[in-house]
């Protein structure tokens, strides 16, 4: 049985990392700060002075490939920003469970039928009441004009209004993640009457039932929002307006928290938490995302040795996930398999074959090759990837694999990794883990994922397990399927999960009282925005 932590003190110093507190406990309730409600990092104080402008700094803007159309949104910041204006039928609560939103309740007469009762008070920001036709039209539009998110809804047979405030969706086959897939911004309810009449171009402007409306936007610079005066709860909003500033440099976001020029900032490094330690009016908390980092091995057009499963498995088994967690993420993360470790029914990373294999066994495989030289691609907009790469580099050196780390801007990285043929040996990236463990598993079927087909082959056995996982209800039977799936992916070692990808969130305690969940499935730090209170 593994394991060892053999990264040298010199390598730790080279990483330049700062440990911030004790390792986080995998139990969400125990991860919450002392005194916080279960499942929460912070809960807004109703007595906190409010009514001021709320300022937030984030690392990047919405992805405008599809304009501002939420159905085309493919990145976490797009989901978060557009989610301030648009609402979905379901949402995710503080326990990563599906909860009511624009659908106040639902029934499931069979394993393929969902009957939703709609919120009769939901109103678009132009004053028009949301109708069943808006819900039907929005979902049908997503089905008829496929985007990345369309596949997350499963196979839909029909969407119809079955009452003035009722919509029924019938699936072609059972699909367990359906309600969770409805909880993300790409499945938002759109103003279909205005879209069909040509009164609005939602690629250029946003009109939703959410709590805020856009006042101004300059791409890659800022957003300003005002309250939706037609929202039934507008008088309870704890701030007068909101400004989101796009600040790519993390040290600048840290400085803004320190000097009070922002109320809240999204951070990407545990070093930032260390830099803010001792600031009496700044709190930094770690939110456990379901996202995770993974290593890609190009088994199609990379080094010829990577076409050998035994070689790939040797590389996989040599990587010390615990070292990555401790040295790069200051113990705030944990190893994961294909199914995100934070979600129900997930497999146990420590039970996987690679976790049980020895370094000596891995070295013997590489010794037969006479050693191996590989390049490892990362992109520079996420510094943590370079830090992870350094741990991987040293791990693989122990088994005779020499790794050359190549850092690129994201556009160049994409042109190498996702080209046909792909032009790399190894690469680091991360996946959004979503809110149901079977949603992310589909990316291990290259035919379904598309993007991975240029560097991974997959297998029929893995594809079958992926399909079974999406059809099986949550519980012990599904957990067994996921355990088998994780083991199959681990053995194939084409794209191998490493560790969870937490977020650091800093906020000014003298100017803001927010509500923040311990766990988040869609990267939406501002999920509870209606509870935020900003001081004047």
C-alpha atoms as one frame of an Amber mdcrd trajectory, in Angstrom:
protein
   0.000   0.000   0.000   1.076   3.553  -0.740   2.101   6.176   0.566   4.811
   8.691   1.181   5.283  12.433   1.108   8.745  12.770  -0.344   8.721  16.304
  -1.749  11.884  17.943  -0.420  12.055  21.020   1.761  13.894  22.754  -1.090
  10.965  22.074  -3.419   8.538  23.424  -0.851  10.542  26.616  -0.643  10.657
  26.846  -4.421   6.883  26.737  -4.545   6.739  29.770  -2.304   3.558  28.591
  -0.600   2.111  29.698   2.711   0.127  27.263   4.830  -2.943  28.896   6.329
  -4.367  26.969   9.241  -5.158  23.312   9.693  -6.338  21.057   6.866 -10.062
  21.286   6.145 -12.208  18.403   7.292 -14.118  16.728   4.438 -17.314  17.003
   6.502 -18.990  20.214   5.319 -20.467  21.068   8.717 -17.052  20.821  10.395
 -15.499  22.991   7.678 -17.717  25.915   8.684 -16.148  28.537  10.968 -16.964
  28.357  14.666 -20.375  29.871  15.314 -21.550  29.675  11.702 -24.742  27.870
  10.803 -24.341  24.322   9.453 -23.449  24.396   5.760 -22.463  28.066   5.891
 -19.195  29.969   5.959 -21.094  33.128   6.874 -24.715  34.124   7.459 -25.868
  37.689   6.881 -26.740  39.601  10.038 -30.197  41.209   9.666 -29.113  43.963
  12.090 -26.039  44.899  10.036 -26.270  48.474   8.707 -27.293  48.320   5.032
 -28.243  50.334   1.976 -24.823  51.123   0.522 -23.282  50.213  -2.818 -21.870
  46.679  -2.905 -18.510  46.344  -4.674 -17.124  42.962  -5.746 -13.865  42.173
  -7.535 -13.526  39.030  -9.669 -10.719  37.554 -11.723 -12.309  37.434 -15.180
 -15.432  38.561 -17.016 -18.217  36.612 -18.668 -17.283  34.601 -21.748 -18.841
  36.510 -24.642 -18.534  33.765 -27.268 -22.329  33.572 -27.274 -22.837  37.142
 -26.167 -24.937  37.498 -23.018 -27.276  34.637 -23.895 -27.307  32.554 -20.678
 -27.901  29.349 -22.625 -24.484  29.813 -24.235 -22.739  30.585 -20.940 -19.906
  28.128 -20.413 -17.829  29.557 -17.548 -18.395  29.988 -13.814 -18.175  33.786
 -13.907 -20.781  33.868 -16.685 -23.085  31.664 -14.607 -22.552  33.890 -11.561
 -22.935  37.297 -13.235 -25.851  36.328 -15.476 -27.436  34.562 -12.511 -27.945
  37.955 -10.875 -30.490  38.764 -13.595 -31.860  35.363 -14.608 -33.469  32.684
 -12.438 -33.873  28.947 -12.867 -36.622  26.470 -12.016 -34.498  24.869  -9.302
 -31.496  25.932  -7.262 -28.878  24.349  -5.005 -29.066  24.788  -1.233 -26.372
  24.861   1.441 -26.141  21.057   1.395 -25.790  20.796  -2.412 -29.352  19.491
  -2.546 -31.826  20.588  -5.217 -34.247  23.214  -3.884 -37.217  25.203  -5.299
 -36.675  28.447  -7.210 -39.034  29.550 -10.027 -40.606  26.139  -9.600 -42.061
  26.309  -6.108 -42.628  22.535  -6.074 -42.686  19.500  -8.352 -43.915  15.954
  -8.529 -42.545  12.937 -10.343 -45.453  10.696 -11.413 -42.966   8.313 -13.030
 -39.215   8.022 -13.397 -39.364  10.042 -16.622 -42.044  12.674 -15.808 -41.599
  15.934 -13.897 -44.553  18.222 -13.149 -43.509  21.705 -12.009 -45.697  24.236
 -10.169 -44.502  27.745 -11.036 -43.999  30.832  -8.875 -47.040  33.028  -9.570
 -45.231  36.160  -8.325 -42.240  35.862 -10.679 -41.995  39.008 -12.797 -39.549
  40.069 -15.501 -37.774  43.364 -14.920 -39.936  45.004 -17.618 -42.999  44.352
 -15.440 -44.448  41.364 -17.314 -45.430  38.307 -15.325 -43.556  35.122 -16.089
 -45.812  32.505 -17.687 -45.765  28.779 -18.338 -45.117  29.660 -21.997 -41.836
  31.331 -20.982 -40.736  28.174 -19.188 -41.739  25.868 -22.035 -40.182  28.130
 -24.660 -36.923  28.528 -22.729 -36.362  24.799 -22.270 -37.445  24.032 -25.828
 -35.044  26.664 -27.155 -32.210  25.007 -25.210 -33.124  21.636 -26.707 -33.574
  22.946 -30.244 -30.350  24.991 -30.353 -27.887  22.747 -28.530 -25.138  24.217
 -26.374 -22.783  22.502 -23.960 -25.500  22.575 -21.308 -28.133  20.925 -23.485
 -26.487  17.546 -22.991 -26.689  17.953 -19.215 -30.511  17.894 -19.381 -30.678
  14.304 -20.638 -32.905  13.131 -23.480 -36.112  15.203 -23.409 -39.189  13.859
 -25.195 -41.600  16.723 -24.556 -42.059  20.014 -22.702 -45.601  21.301 -22.338
 -47.771  23.641 -20.304 -50.264  21.452 -18.450 -51.922  24.329 -16.582 -51.762
  28.102 -16.223 -48.924  27.746 -13.735 -47.800  24.198 -14.458 -45.230  22.703
 -16.827 -44.603  19.007 -17.455 -41.327  17.681 -18.837 -41.123  14.093 -20.071
 -37.752  12.437 -20.583 -36.998   9.654 -23.047 -35.357   7.619 -20.268 -34.602
   8.025 -16.569 -31.949  10.673 -15.922 -31.045  11.266 -12.281 -29.217  14.649
 -12.701 -32.175  16.352 -14.436 -33.292  18.529 -11.498 -29.687  19.457 -10.671
 -29.044  20.401 -14.308 -32.024  22.791 -14.187 -30.353  24.650 -11.309 -27.624
  26.329 -13.352 -27.867  29.607 -15.282 -27.845  28.078 -18.808 -31.236  26.536
 -17.946 -32.679  29.919 -16.866 -36.179  31.017 -17.771 -36.013  33.604 -20.569
 -38.526  36.292 -21.668 -39.762  34.220 -24.615 -42.587  36.596 -25.540 -40.114
  39.440 -26.110 -37.557  37.178 -27.809 -40.095  35.764 -30.268 -41.483  39.237
 -30.996 -37.971  40.515 -31.747 -38.219  43.111 -28.994 -34.984  42.016 -27.361
 -31.657  40.553 -28.440 -30.554  38.532 -25.426 -27.063  38.162 -26.820 -26.679
  41.916 -26.228 -28.881  42.657 -23.194 -30.379  40.772 -20.265 -34.029  40.644
 -19.179 -34.887  38.238 -16.392 -36.908  37.681 -13.247 -33.895  37.953 -10.935
 -33.229  40.548  -8.222 -31.000  42.831 -10.315 -30.917  44.572 -13.678 -27.852
  45.724 -15.620 -27.197  49.464 -15.559 -23.870  49.414 -17.415 -21.184  47.014
 -18.615 -17.759  47.406 -20.174 -16.263  44.043 -21.149 -13.279  43.010 -19.022
 -13.626  46.166 -16.905 -16.834  46.330 -14.877 -20.567  45.709 -14.431 -23.031
  47.893 -12.553 -26.412  46.630 -11.382 -29.516  48.163  -9.869 -32.423  46.468
  -8.074 -35.216  44.989 -10.180 -38.073  47.238  -9.080 -40.583  44.569 -10.105
 -39.075  41.900  -7.857 -41.610  41.212  -5.055 -38.804  41.261  -2.471 -36.999
  44.365  -3.756 -37.614  46.319  -0.531 -35.705  43.702   1.442 -32.526  44.005
  -0.627 -29.597  44.934   1.637 -27.738  47.235  -0.777 -28.664  50.123  -3.087
 -26.625  49.077  -6.132 -23.844  46.701  -7.076 -20.588  47.056  -8.957 -18.506
  44.109 -10.178 -14.965  45.027 -11.152 -12.863  42.747 -13.366  -9.388  42.684
 -11.835  -7.111  40.040 -13.318  -4.167  40.581 -10.977  -4.687  38.785  -7.673
  -2.341  41.027  -5.701  -4.477  44.004  -6.747  -7.595  42.266  -5.424  -5.777
  41.555  -2.173  -4.750  45.225  -1.904  -8.362  46.314  -2.521  -9.545  44.158
   0.378  -6.818  45.589   2.553  -7.591  49.248   1.802 -11.386  48.801   1.684
 -11.898  49.731  -1.968 -13.820  46.485  -2.464 -16.260  44.745  -0.154 -15.647
  41.216  -1.467 -13.085  39.601  -3.755 -12.706  36.164  -5.287  -9.181  34.868
  -4.766  -7.403  31.947  -6.410  -4.505  31.262  -4.080  -4.089  30.222  -0.463
  -1.123  32.616  -0.443  -3.647  35.454  -0.601  -5.248  34.255   2.603  -1.822
  34.340   4.245  -1.171  37.846   2.918  -4.381  39.063   4.567  -3.781  37.354
   7.880  -3.811  39.898  10.661  -6.067  42.370   8.832  -8.675  42.983  11.532
 -11.464  44.007   9.156 -10.923  41.307   6.540 -12.179  37.721   6.663 -10.946
  35.067   4.225 -12.889  31.818   3.966 -12.411  28.696   1.866 -15.428  27.536
  -0.124 -15.410  23.897  -1.151 -16.320  23.709  -4.833 -17.212  20.463  -6.549
 -14.629  21.467  -9.194 -11.404  19.484  -9.384  -7.959  19.567 -10.980  -6.943
  16.742 -13.292  -3.986  15.577 -15.368  -4.440  14.825 -19.071  -2.218  12.208
 -20.703  -2.288  12.445 -24.471  -2.677   8.790 -25.409  -3.392   9.578 -29.084
  -0.758  12.000 -30.372   1.558  12.522 -27.400   4.782  10.618 -26.750   4.418
   7.074 -28.086   4.985   5.629 -24.609   1.685   7.193 -23.469  -0.212   4.817
 -25.741   0.748   2.096 -23.263  -1.776   1.795 -20.412   0.866   0.396 -18.048
   3.032   3.481 -18.587   0.116   5.837 -18.032  -0.867   3.963 -14.866   2.704
   4.158 -13.576   2.623   7.946 -14.012  -0.786   8.125 -12.378   0.246   6.035
  -9.380   3.434   8.079  -8.839   1.529  11.321  -8.282   1.125  12.176  -4.615
  -2.287  13.820  -4.255  -1.751  14.432  -0.558   1.416  16.384  -1.326  -0.491
  18.530  -3.830  -3.135  19.223  -1.197  -0.685  20.091   1.556   1.979  21.975
  -0.427  -0.128  23.768  -3.032  -3.527  24.134  -1.373  -2.453  24.358   2.283
  -4.571  21.371   3.257  -7.839  22.982   2.152  -8.567  20.323  -0.485  -8.588
  16.528  -0.766  -7.995  13.847  -3.412 -10.910  12.911  -5.649 -11.959  10.411
  -8.274 -14.119  11.115 -11.329 -17.137  11.714  -9.106 -16.409  14.889  -7.076
 -15.516  13.973  -3.499 -17.904  16.561  -2.037 -21.007  14.992  -3.603 -23.180
  12.055  -2.464 -22.379   8.564  -3.849 -18.858   9.659  -4.830 -16.130   7.039
  -4.917 -13.311   7.071  -2.344 -10.066   8.230  -3.942  -7.978   6.327  -1.431
  -9.519   3.036  -2.575  -8.423   3.426  -6.207  -5.741   1.135  -7.687  -3.315
   4.034  -8.162  -3.525   4.874  -4.455  -2.584   1.315  -3.539   0.275   0.903
  -6.011   3.840   1.513  -4.863   6.386   3.955  -6.233   8.733   1.006  -6.743
   6.215  -0.693  -9.037   5.812   2.503 -11.052   9.572   2.950 -11.327  10.009
  -0.613 -12.612   7.672   0.144 -15.539   9.590   3.280 -16.511  12.947   1.548
 -16.035  11.959  -0.908 -18.760  11.746   2.060 -21.128  15.147   3.324 -20.066
  13.525   6.467 -18.691  11.053   8.881 -20.258  11.003  12.598 -21.132   7.646
  14.400 -21.331   6.384  17.963 -21.561   3.664  19.207 -19.192   1.477  22.094
 -20.399  -0.192  24.595 -18.045  -1.753  28.012 -18.608  -0.552  31.059 -16.707
  -3.893  32.630 -15.773  -4.188  30.125 -12.899  -0.945  30.198 -10.924  -1.978
  27.155  -8.921  -1.540  24.979 -12.024   2.163  25.798 -12.159   2.442  24.957
  -8.460   0.720  21.611  -8.998   2.973  21.001 -12.002   6.062  21.398  -9.819
   4.833  18.723  -7.409   4.003  16.413 -10.331   7.427  17.108 -11.839   9.205
  16.004  -8.668   6.904  13.018  -8.153   7.623  11.716 -11.645  11.355  12.313
 -11.311  11.290   9.680  -8.550  10.251   7.029 -11.100  12.572   8.118 -13.904
  10.261  10.464 -15.830  11.819  13.839 -16.664   9.132  16.491 -16.990   9.553
  19.838 -18.721   6.888  22.314 -17.569   5.649  24.576 -20.375   3.518  27.586
 -19.337   1.352  29.367 -21.922  -1.342  31.983 -22.117  -4.725  30.280 -22.295
  -5.243  30.862 -26.020  -1.938  29.172 -26.841  -2.609  26.376 -24.362  -5.986
  25.707 -25.999  -4.450  25.710 -29.478  -2.104  22.913 -28.368  -4.340  20.819
 -26.129  -7.613  20.958 -28.070  -6.192  20.967 -31.601  -6.569  17.986 -33.916
  -4.031  16.493 -33.580  -3.311  17.653 -30.018   0.290  18.785 -29.564   1.356
  17.923 -25.995   2.302  14.987 -23.771   0.789  15.933 -20.402  -1.442  18.857
 -19.442  -3.096  20.171 -16.296  -6.587  21.656 -16.198  -9.749  21.526 -14.097
 -13.361  20.457 -14.477 -16.474  22.049 -13.042 -17.974  19.348 -10.824 -21.587
  20.609 -10.938 -24.236  19.509  -8.422 -24.761  15.834  -9.221 -21.849  13.389
  -9.455 -22.963  11.848 -12.742 -22.981  15.197 -14.587 -19.202  15.443 -14.838
 -18.666  11.757 -15.650 -19.834  12.240 -19.232 -16.584  14.090 -20.030 -14.829
  10.693 -19.842 -16.745   9.549 -22.904 -14.788  11.305 -25.686 -17.669  10.863
 -28.148 -19.986  12.805 -25.817 -17.412  15.334 -24.635 -16.040  16.129 -28.089
 -13.076  18.180 -26.882 -11.321  15.184 -25.308 -11.581  13.027 -28.432  -8.372
  14.578 -29.797  -6.238  13.267 -26.911  -8.113  10.358 -25.233  -9.681   7.151
 -26.558 -11.962   6.166 -23.695 -13.472   2.672 -23.696 -16.776   0.920 -24.181
 -16.651  -0.379 -20.623 -16.235   3.125 -19.224 -18.960   4.509 -21.491 -21.373
   1.841 -20.264 -20.695   2.712 -16.620 -21.169   6.425 -17.367 -24.569   5.715
 -18.935 -25.623   3.462 -16.056 -24.673   6.148 -13.538 -26.928   8.749 -15.152
 -29.947   6.406 -15.089 -29.586   5.008 -11.580 -31.277   6.812  -8.665 -29.054
   8.219  -5.933 -28.140   5.652  -3.312 -26.039   2.531  -2.716 -26.564   1.026
  -6.185 -25.364   4.199  -7.895 -22.440   4.460  -5.468 -21.325   0.973  -6.566
 -21.494   1.993 -10.227 -19.428   5.094  -9.512 -16.855   3.023  -7.606 -16.480
   0.802 -10.679 -16.320   3.825 -12.972 -13.637   5.537 -10.896 -11.604   2.333
 -10.882 -11.929   1.925 -14.661 -10.863   5.527 -15.318  -8.009   5.144 -12.859
  -6.761   2.001 -14.585  -7.011   3.544 -18.075  -5.177   6.647 -16.804  -5.959
   8.910 -19.743  -7.411  11.860 -17.837  -6.865  11.379 -14.124  -8.554  13.417
 -11.351  -6.167  14.810  -8.762  -7.602  17.045  -6.029 -10.625  19.232  -5.406
 -10.373  22.910  -6.379 -11.515  25.145  -3.498 -12.086  28.903  -3.744 -10.766
  31.569  -1.414 -13.233  34.376  -0.731 -12.221  37.555   1.067 -14.609  40.189
   2.387 -14.575  43.308   4.557 -16.331  42.630   7.835 -16.791  46.367   8.457
 -18.658  47.015   5.199 -20.345  43.740   4.272 -22.368  40.990   5.914 -22.745
  38.189   3.336 -24.259  34.721   3.257 -21.809  32.136   1.924 -22.253  28.382
   1.640 -19.526  25.924   2.615 -20.127  23.989  -0.613 -20.877  25.324  -4.104
 -21.637  23.316  -7.204 -21.625  25.927  -9.966 -18.944  28.429  -8.931 -21.571
  30.966  -7.893 -20.091  32.823  -4.927 -22.993  35.295  -5.153 -25.701  32.611
  -5.006 -27.268  34.193  -1.865 -26.924  37.778  -3.113 -30.389  38.786  -1.899
 -29.188  38.252   1.682 -26.038  40.405   1.380 -26.031  43.630   3.404 -23.610
  46.430   2.441 -22.983  49.364   4.784 -23.389  52.924   3.520
